[in-house]
């Protein structure tokens, strides 16, 4: 498990829009530079938190081009591959690499992968992408498509697979994935994508996080992971006790609304000018706004310490 993307924190960033729903490119440039300054291993775009399902393919490619320039070599850049069938994913993947992505995160094929997906289905899909790319690949299981036991073992036979993102939001599934990865013929990383228990997942044995909540507080999440690796659990929990309440509000039901909730948090921090999302996603619910306001007040989350780049001493 020697690849840099097998461990550590990968920040899945949001995508800002102007009031008319067009991508706000100048804000994106500034924001991505701030996320990169927080010290993640990589930034992942065209993910669910950046509303990839609302983007046309030319927009996805331009997002990668712009983010690559904004990062300026500070960290790696990943792109999600979000498609409904294998042929579409095979066609899209090389385009994202040509646009500047250093690696790919392979979404489950929906709706085909909803329900009783088989190991062979998952492996065939990942082999098809591996056949047309030479970059590192990260598998991605979600709360809607939990991969069966044996998947990680089978995926470890594909040399370009370096990790799996576990966004099952299921403690038992996370533990099973960690155990299977540790016993696989070739160890691949397990990166938590369960935003409501990030630190706990790391302490369960996850090698890091590929996480939408790192769209904000990036530097503190990186520091929290480093402390957990060093065995400084009390210090790690000092961070999580402050940012965890916000994560649990942002990623509560209905789960789809984590996008606008996260953008609202970034607006409160002065990072984004608005919390605009594209339809069919909707504006923030009054209860969500109130609870995020309360978390900010209780834990001083407007402080530069909790901005993506962190305070100057850590940024």
C-alpha positions in Angstrom: 0.0 0.0 0.0 2.7 2.4 -1.1 0.7 4.8 -3.3 0.1 8.3 -1.8 -3.6 8.0 -2.5 -3.9 4.8 -0.4 -4.0 6.8 2.8 -4.4 10.3 4.3 -7.1 12.9 3.6 -8.6 13.6 0.2 -10.9 16.6 0.2 -14.0 16.3 -2.0 -14.7 20.0 -2.6 -18.0 21.8 -3.4 -18.6 23.6 -6.7 -19.7 27.3 -6.3 -22.4 28.8 -8.6 -23.5 32.3 -9.2 -27.0 33.4 -8.6 -28.1 32.3 -12.1 -26.8 28.8 -11.6 -23.7 29.1 -13.8 -20.4 27.9 -12.4 -18.7 30.7 -10.5 -15.2 30.2 -11.9 -13.3 33.0 -10.0 -14.7 31.8 -6.7 -13.8 28.2 -7.6 -10.2 29.3 -8.3 -9.9 31.1 -4.9 -11.6 28.3 -3.0 -9.6 25.5 -4.5 -6.4 27.3 -3.6 -7.6 27.5 0.0 -8.5 23.8 0.1 -5.1 22.9 -1.3 -3.4 25.1 1.3 -5.1 22.9 4.0 -2.6 20.1 3.1 -4.8 17.2 1.7 -3.2 14.4 -0.3 -5.6 15.3 -3.1 -8.7 17.3 -4.0 -11.5 15.3 -5.6 -13.9 17.1 -8.0 -16.9 15.8 -10.0 -18.0 14.1 -6.8 -21.5 14.0 -5.3 -20.8 17.0 -3.0 -19.8 19.0 -6.1 -23.1 18.0 -7.7 -21.6 16.0 -10.6 -25.1 14.7 -11.4 -26.0 18.2 -12.4 -23.0 18.8 -14.6 -22.7 18.3 -18.4 -19.6 16.5 -19.5 -18.0 19.7 -20.9 -18.5 21.3 -17.5 -16.9 18.4 -15.8 -13.8 18.6 -18.0 -13.5 22.4 -17.5 -13.8 21.9 -13.7 -10.8 19.6 -13.9 -8.8 22.0 -16.1 -9.5 25.0 -13.8 -8.8 23.1 -10.6 -5.6 21.7 -11.9 -4.4 25.3 -12.6 -5.6 26.6 -9.3 -3.9 23.8 -7.3 -0.6 24.6 -8.9 1.1 21.3 -7.9 0.3 21.7 -4.2 -1.5 18.3 -4.1 -3.0 15.8 -6.5 -6.3 16.2 -8.3 -8.9 13.4 -8.7 -12.1 13.3 -10.7 -15.1 11.2 -10.1 -16.4 9.1 -12.9 -20.2 9.2 -12.7 -22.0 7.2 -15.4 -25.0 4.9 -15.7 -23.3 2.1 -17.7 -19.9 0.7 -18.4 -19.4 2.0 -21.9 -20.2 5.6 -20.9 -17.7 5.4 -18.0 -15.0 3.9 -20.3 -15.6 6.8 -22.8 -15.5 9.5 -20.0 -12.5 8.3 -18.0 -9.7 9.1 -20.5 -11.2 12.5 -21.2 -11.0 13.4 -17.5 -7.3 12.3 -17.4 -6.6 14.3 -20.5 -8.1 17.3 -18.8 -5.7 17.0 -15.9 -6.9 14.5 -13.4 -4.2 12.6 -11.6 -6.5 9.7 -10.7 -10.1 8.7 -10.8 -12.8 7.8 -8.3 -15.2 5.3 -9.8 -18.8 5.8 -8.8 -21.0 2.7 -8.7 -23.0 2.4 -11.9 -26.6 3.5 -11.0 -29.2 2.2 -11.2 -27.6 -1.1 -12.1 -25.6 -1.3 -8.9 -28.6 -0.7 -6.6 -29.5 -3.7 -4.6 -27.9 -7.1 -4.9 -24.8 -6.1 -6.9 -22.3 -9.0 -7.4 -18.6 -9.1 -7.0 -18.2 -10.0 -10.7 -20.2 -6.9 -11.7 -18.0 -4.6 -9.7 -14.8 -6.2 -10.8 -15.8 -6.3 -14.5 -16.6 -2.6 -14.3 -13.3 -1.6 -12.7 -11.3 -3.8 -15.1 -12.9 -2.0 -18.0 -11.8 1.4 -16.7 -8.3 0.0 -15.8 -8.0 -1.2 -19.4 -8.3 2.3 -20.9 -6.3 4.3 -18.2 -2.9 4.2 -16.6 -3.7 6.3 -13.6 -4.5 5.3 -10.0 -8.1 4.3 -9.4 -10.2 4.4 -6.3 -13.3 2.3 -6.0 -16.4 3.8 -4.3 -19.2 2.1 -2.4 -22.1 4.2 -1.2 -24.9 4.0 1.2 -27.1 3.1 -1.9 -24.8 0.5 -3.3 -22.9 -1.5 -0.6 -20.5 -3.9 -2.2 -20.6 -7.5 -1.0 -17.8 -9.3 0.9 -15.1 -10.4 -1.4 -15.2 -7.3 -3.5 -12.0 -5.7 -1.9 -10.1 -9.0 -2.3 -11.1 -9.2 -5.9 -10.3 -5.6 -6.6 -6.9 -6.0 -5.1 -6.0 -8.1 -8.1 -6.3 -5.0 -10.4 -2.9 -3.2 -10.1 -4.2 0.3 -10.6 -6.8 0.1 -7.8 -5.1 1.8 -4.9 -8.0 2.3 -2.4 -11.7 2.0 -1.9 -13.9 4.8 -0.5 -16.3 3.4 2.0 -19.3 5.7 2.2 -21.6 3.0 3.6 -22.4 5.0 6.7 -22.5 1.6 8.4 -20.1 0.8 11.2 -20.2 -3.0 10.6 -19.6 -2.6 6.9 -16.6 -0.3 7.7 -15.1 -2.9 10.0 -15.7 -5.6 7.5 -14.0 -3.6 4.8 -11.0 -2.9 7.0 -10.6 -6.6 7.9 -10.9 -7.7 4.3 -8.4 -5.1 3.0 -5.9 -6.2 5.7 -6.2 -9.8 4.6 -6.3 -9.2 0.8 -3.4 -10.6 -1.3 -2.5 -7.0 -2.0 -3.4 -4.3 0.6 -5.4 -1.4 -0.8 -6.4 1.6 1.3 -9.8 2.0 2.9 -10.7 5.6 2.9 -13.8 6.5 5.0 -16.5 8.5 3.2 -18.9 8.3 6.2 -18.9 12.0 7.2 -20.8 11.5 10.5 -18.0 9.3 12.1 -14.8 10.3 10.4 -12.5 10.0 13.4 -14.1 6.9 14.6 -13.7 5.3 11.2 -10.0 6.2 11.3 -9.6 4.6 14.7 -11.4 1.5 13.4 -8.6 1.1 11.0 -9.4 3.2 7.9 -6.3 4.5 6.3 -7.7 7.9 5.8 -10.7 9.7 4.4 -12.1 10.7 1.0 -14.6 13.0 2.4 -17.0 15.8 1.4 -16.9 17.3 4.9 -13.2 18.2 4.1 -14.7 20.8 1.8 -14.4 23.0 4.9 -12.0 22.6 7.9 -9.6 20.8 5.5 -6.5 21.7 7.5 -8.1 20.6 10.8 -9.3 17.3 9.3 -5.8 16.7 8.0 -4.3 17.5 11.4 -6.9 15.2 13.1 -5.9 12.3 10.8 -2.2 12.9 11.6 -2.9 12.9 15.3 -4.9 9.6 15.0 -2.0 8.0 13.2 0.4 9.2 15.9 -1.8 7.7 18.6 -2.6 11.1 20.0 -6.3 10.2 20.4 -7.2 12.9 23.0 -5.8 15.6 20.8 -7.6 14.2 17.7 -10.9 14.2 19.7 -10.4 17.8 20.7 -10.7 18.6 17.0 -13.6 16.2 16.3 -15.6 17.4 19.3 -15.7 20.8 17.6 -16.3 19.9 14.0 -18.2 16.7 14.4 -21.4 18.4 15.4 -21.4 20.3 12.1 -20.7 17.2 10.2 -23.6 15.4 11.8 -25.9 18.3 10.9 -24.7 18.5 7.4 -25.0 14.8 6.7 -28.2 14.0 8.5 -31.4 13.0 6.7 -32.5 13.9 4.1 -29.0 13.0 3.0 -29.2 14.9 -0.4 -29.2 18.2 1.4 -25.6 17.9 2.6 -24.6 20.0 -0.4 -26.5 23.1 0.4 -25.7 22.7 4.2 -22.0 22.5 3.5 -22.2 25.5 1.2 -24.0 27.4 3.9 -21.2 26.7 6.4 -18.7 27.9 3.8 -20.8 31.1 3.3 -20.8 31.7 7.1 -17.0 31.4 7.0 -16.8 33.9 4.2 -15.4 31.4 1.7 -18.3 31.3 -0.7 -20.6 34.3 -1.6 -23.7 32.2 -1.5 -25.0 28.7 -1.0 -26.5 28.2 -4.5 -27.1 24.7 -5.7 -28.5 23.5 -9.0 -32.0 21.9 -9.3 -33.3 19.5 -8.4 -31.4 20.2 -5.2 -33.1 22.9 -3.2 -32.3 25.7 -0.8 -31.5 25.1 2.9 -34.3 24.2 5.3 -34.9 26.6 8.2 -34.1 23.9 10.8 -30.8 23.1 9.1 -29.8 26.8 9.0 -30.7 27.2 12.7 -28.7 24.1 13.7 -25.7 25.1 11.7 -25.8 28.6 13.2 -25.9 27.0 16.6 -22.9 24.7 15.9 -20.9 27.7 14.6 -21.7 29.7 17.8 -21.0 26.8 20.2 -17.7 25.8 18.6 -16.4 29.1 17.1 -16.4 27.5 13.6 -16.2 30.9 11.9 -12.6 31.1 13.3 -9.9 30.9 10.6 -8.7 27.7 12.3 -11.7 25.9 10.8 -11.5 27.5 7.3 -10.2 25.2 4.5 -6.7 26.5 4.7 -6.7 26.7 8.5 -5.2 29.4 10.6 -2.0 31.0 9.2 0.1 29.0 11.5 -1.3 25.7 10.0 -2.1 26.9 6.5 
